[in-house]
Amino acid sequence: MRPDDIAFQGAAPLQSPPGQGVERGPNHTDMEKEALHLWFAYPNDVLADRTAHACELLLSEDERARWQAFKFDRLRREYLTTRALVRTALSHYHPIPPHAWRFTLNAYGKPATDPECGLRFNLSNSPGLVVCLIGQEGELGVDVEPRERVREIAEVAATAFSPLELAQLEALPSSEQLDRGLSLWTLKEAYIKARGMGLSLPLNKFYFLFGGAEGIRLELDPCLNDEPGRWRFCLLERAGHRVALMAESAADPELEMWEARPLLAAPTQLPTGGEEWFPHSQAVGFQGVSEHVLAGDKHPLRR
């Protein structure tokens, strides 16, 4: 099987990128500049040998060596899903076949396409869910965490959260503290990843405060050389996971969501329209993150 022949029996081939075959510049893409596209994939979907083999054919030599170095099947599936998802998702918007993408890392490990193609992306992975956020303008960050990590996060709250975040957390009823901790963790991870500076950003120098007209607001220490007003962020729930999105944008981004299931099949567009972006642009009442976004394991968004 050739690297670009990624269809496998029982699933439709990946949808060809719109406009493929039309002569275009190296930085031309088929994405609206103001839009963000969030992709979901599931590591357990590559349990089938045929699927795993088709994904393996997309990897670069370095990626294949790293994939083979993992000792545990769970980690191998997670890594393979992550690499296959970013390659196929990017090819949905740009006429480069999935196997042909090349990537570079900045000094802190944040990936980008090599060469630059007009698309920005960020990845996050867990054993049960992999996410890829793609846009064109501004920096992006995304984090995904399974709900089952809430107690693990609570154990490190004193070192991971700022004094102001901890004060708000401890003021909550005990029944709400684990959920708030999960939201704080994913938001802080998404901000770190959007900045592309890794843990060189001190965790106690930026904080997400809940309440008031803004709903959730980001506050930054001057030492970070950043302005909170340039960021918009969102919390979502998907398949038992909390997902945080961070986007450099002056207004609420337009969000599209796609599910790659089976992983190399034509993607399915998911309904959107109920996302809640923060900080709120208008002074409205707020009593915590919208229940229709954060309650339950089934994705709640509706047009």
C-alpha positions as a printed Julia matrix, in Angstrom:
303×3 Matrix{Float64}:
   0.0    0.0    0.0
   1.36   3.46  -0.9
   1.59   6.08   1.89
  -1.1    8.2    0.27
  -3.47   5.27  -0.22
  -4.85   5.41   3.31
  -8.32   3.97   2.85
  -8.94   0.63   4.49
 -11.64  -1.98   4.06
 -14.89  -1.13   5.81
 -14.39   2.65   5.83
 -14.68   5.42   3.28
 -11.43   7.11   2.23
 -10.57  10.49   3.66
 -12.48  13.29   2.0
 -10.31  15.1   -0.54
  -9.43  18.65   0.52
 -11.72  21.2   -1.16
 -10.16  22.67  -4.26
  -7.47  20.03  -4.61
  -5.93  20.1   -8.06
  -6.35  23.88  -8.41
  -3.06  25.72  -8.64
  -2.62  27.68  -5.41
   0.08  29.46  -3.47
   1.97  27.63  -0.72
   0.04  29.46   2.01
  -3.44  29.16   0.51
  -5.91  27.14   2.56
  -9.6   26.3    2.46
 -10.42  27.74   5.88
 -12.07  30.99   6.82
  -9.54  33.22   8.55
 -11.76  33.82  11.58
 -12.73  30.17  12.05
 -11.38  27.55  14.41
 -11.8   23.87  13.65
 -11.61  21.31  16.45
 -11.02  17.66  15.55
 -11.67  14.58  17.69
 -10.25  11.06  17.35
 -10.26   8.02  19.62
  -7.17   5.86  20.27
  -9.23   2.71  20.78
 -10.36   3.02  17.16
  -6.91   1.88  16.04
  -7.17  -1.45  17.85
  -7.9   -3.05  14.48
  -4.67  -4.15  12.81
  -5.78  -2.85   9.43
  -6.44   0.62  10.83
  -3.16   0.71  12.71
  -1.24  -0.34   9.6
  -2.89   2.35   7.47
  -2.0    4.97  10.11
   1.56   3.7   10.36
   2.07   4.34   6.65
   1.5    8.05   7.25
   4.35   8.43   9.75
   7.74   9.93   9.04
  10.79   7.81   9.83
  11.34   9.67  13.11
   7.69   9.28  14.1
   7.73   5.58  13.28
  10.84   5.06  15.42
   9.26   6.86  18.35
   6.01   4.93  17.94
   7.85   1.63  17.95
   9.8    2.64  21.07
   6.69   2.75  23.27
   6.51  -0.39  25.4
   2.81  -0.28  26.21
   0.05  -0.74  23.64
  -2.01   2.04  25.22
   0.76   4.58  24.61
   1.38   3.26  21.1
  -2.31   3.74  20.19
  -2.38   7.21  21.69
   0.72   8.34  19.81
  -0.35   6.77  16.5
  -3.8    8.37  16.73
  -2.29  11.77  17.48
   0.1   11.71  14.53
  -2.49  10.33  12.09
  -5.09  12.88  13.19
  -2.93  15.97  12.73
  -1.8   14.79   9.29
  -5.25  13.96   7.96
  -6.87  17.02   9.55
  -4.36  19.42   8.01
  -4.87  17.8    4.61
  -8.57  18.63   4.91
  -7.61  22.3    4.33
  -4.43  22.18   2.25
  -3.5   20.1   -0.82
  -0.62  18.29   0.85
  -1.27  14.54   1.27
  -1.26  13.31   4.88
   2.02  11.41   4.63
   3.88  14.42   3.18
   3.54  16.84   6.09
   6.73  17.83   7.89
   6.89  19.53  11.25
   9.28  21.61  13.3
   9.38  22.42  17.02
  10.2   25.69  18.7
  12.64  25.85  21.61
   9.9   24.76  24.03
   8.51  21.93  21.91
   5.49  23.63  20.3
   4.96  22.14  16.81
   4.35  23.96  13.54
   4.25  22.94   9.89
   7.55  23.02   8.01
   7.52  24.99   5.83
   4.89  27.47   6.92
   1.64  26.85   5.02
  -0.83  29.35   6.48
  -2.27  26.95   9.07
  -1.7   26.93  12.81
  -2.53  23.96  14.99
  -2.23  22.56  18.48
  -2.66  19.03  19.79
  -3.6   17.36  23.04
  -3.95  13.66  23.74
  -5.17  11.28  26.41
  -5.69   7.51  26.4
  -9.34   7.91  25.41
  -9.44  11.05  23.27
  -7.14  13.03  20.99
  -7.94  16.6   19.91
  -6.46  18.86  17.26
  -7.31  22.58  17.03
  -6.64  24.28  13.68
  -6.88  27.91  12.63
  -5.18  30.51  10.45
  -4.71  33.66  12.49
  -3.29  34.01  15.98
  -1.8   31.55  18.42
  -3.78  28.5   19.54
  -3.75  26.16  22.51
  -5.86  23.14  23.44
  -5.9   20.7   26.33
  -7.95  17.58  26.99
  -8.2   15.8   30.34
 -10.34  12.81  31.31
 -12.77  13.32  34.16
 -11.16  10.41  35.98
  -8.13  12.66  36.64
 -10.04  15.02  38.93
  -8.65  13.59  42.18
  -5.12  13.46  40.8
  -5.4   17.13  39.87
  -6.8   17.99  43.31
  -3.7   16.47  44.91
  -1.42  18.96  43.12
  -3.73  21.99  43.31
  -1.55  23.76  45.9
   1.39  23.87  43.47
  -0.49  24.11  40.16
  -2.93  26.92  41.01
  -2.35  30.5   42.07
  -3.41  31.79  45.52
  -6.42  33.56  44.0
  -7.5   30.41  42.13
  -7.08  28.35  45.29
  -9.12  30.85  47.33
 -12.03  30.6   44.87
 -11.69  26.83  44.71
 -11.73  26.37  48.49
 -14.74  28.69  48.83
 -16.85  26.32  46.74
 -18.97  23.52  48.23
 -16.88  20.36  48.4
 -19.15  18.76  45.79
 -18.03  21.36  43.22
 -14.32  21.57  43.94
 -13.16  18.62  41.86
 -14.96  19.9   38.77
 -13.56  23.42  39.21
 -10.08  21.98  39.57
 -10.47  20.13  36.28
 -11.55  23.33  34.52
  -8.67  25.32  35.98
  -6.14  22.68  34.99
  -7.29  22.48  31.37
  -7.49  26.26  31.01
  -4.0   26.77  32.38
  -2.6   24.01  30.14
  -4.29  25.54  27.09
  -2.83  28.97  27.86
   0.67  27.53  28.33
   0.4   25.72  25.01
  -0.94  28.78  23.2
   2.01  30.83  24.4
   4.36  28.11  23.2
   6.76  28.6   26.12
   6.18  25.43  28.09
   6.68  25.45  31.85
   8.97  28.46  31.59
   5.7   30.27  32.39
   5.3   30.25  36.2
   1.95  28.68  37.06
   1.31  31.19  39.85
   1.78  34.19  37.57
  -1.39  33.74  35.55
  -4.81  32.81  36.82
  -8.38  32.19  35.74
 -10.96  33.76  38.04
 -14.61  32.73  37.92
 -17.6   35.03  38.44
 -18.77  38.53  37.64
 -19.95  39.87  34.32
 -17.08  38.29  32.39
 -17.91  34.75  33.51
 -14.28  33.68  33.61
 -11.43  36.13  33.21
  -7.72  35.68  32.7
  -5.35  37.8   34.77
  -1.62  38.01  34.09
   1.41  39.15  36.02
   3.3   41.91  34.16
   6.4   39.68  34.11
   4.69  37.49  31.46
   4.74  40.29  28.86
   1.22  39.49  27.71
  -2.19  41.12  27.65
  -5.27  39.15  28.77
  -7.47  41.08  26.34
  -5.95  39.32  23.33
  -7.24  35.88  24.41
 -10.61  34.15  24.13
 -11.2   30.77  25.72
 -13.84  28.1   25.95
 -14.62  24.93  27.93
 -16.28  21.92  26.32
 -17.2   18.39  27.31
 -16.6   15.4   25.04
 -16.79  11.68  25.74
 -16.03  12.0   29.45
 -13.26  14.57  28.91
 -12.94  18.29  29.63
 -11.53  20.25  26.69
 -10.19  23.81  26.94
  -9.6   25.99  23.87
  -7.43  29.12  23.89
  -7.34  31.45  20.9
  -5.62  34.74  20.22
  -8.66  36.69  19.06
 -10.4   39.98  19.77
 -13.87  38.43  19.32
 -15.55  35.07  19.87
 -14.21  32.72  17.18
 -16.49  30.76  14.89
 -16.02  27.11  15.85
 -16.5   24.02  13.7
 -16.08  20.55  15.15
 -15.16  17.38  13.27
 -15.02  13.75  14.33
 -12.6   11.39  12.59
 -14.3    8.07  13.23
 -13.13   5.69  11.91
  -9.86   7.57  12.06
  -9.06   7.54   8.34
 -12.63   7.73   7.07
 -14.28  10.88   5.75
 -14.79  13.1    8.82
 -18.21  13.89  10.26
 -19.05  17.48  11.09
 -20.55  17.81  14.56
 -23.24  20.32  15.56
 -22.06  23.56  17.14
 -23.61  26.78  18.37
 -23.88  26.35  22.14
 -20.27  27.1   23.04
 -19.63  29.71  25.7
 -16.57  31.87  25.08
 -14.89  33.83  27.83
 -14.54  36.5   28.94
 -18.11  37.48  28.15
 -18.21  40.48  25.85
 -21.34  41.85  27.54
 -22.11  42.34  31.21
 -24.49  39.46  31.89
 -25.19  37.43  34.99
 -23.01  34.39  35.56
 -23.16  31.49  37.97
 -20.28  29.35  36.8
 -19.64  27.58  33.52
 -22.82  26.9   31.61
 -24.43  23.66  32.78
 -25.42  22.66  29.25
 -21.74  22.7   28.28
 -20.21  20.94  31.28
 -22.86  18.46  32.39
 -22.7   14.81  31.36
 -20.56  12.84  28.95
 -22.6   13.32  25.79
 -21.7   16.36  23.73
 -24.44  18.92  24.37
 -23.96  21.37  21.55
 -26.87  22.17  19.3
 -27.39  24.64  16.51
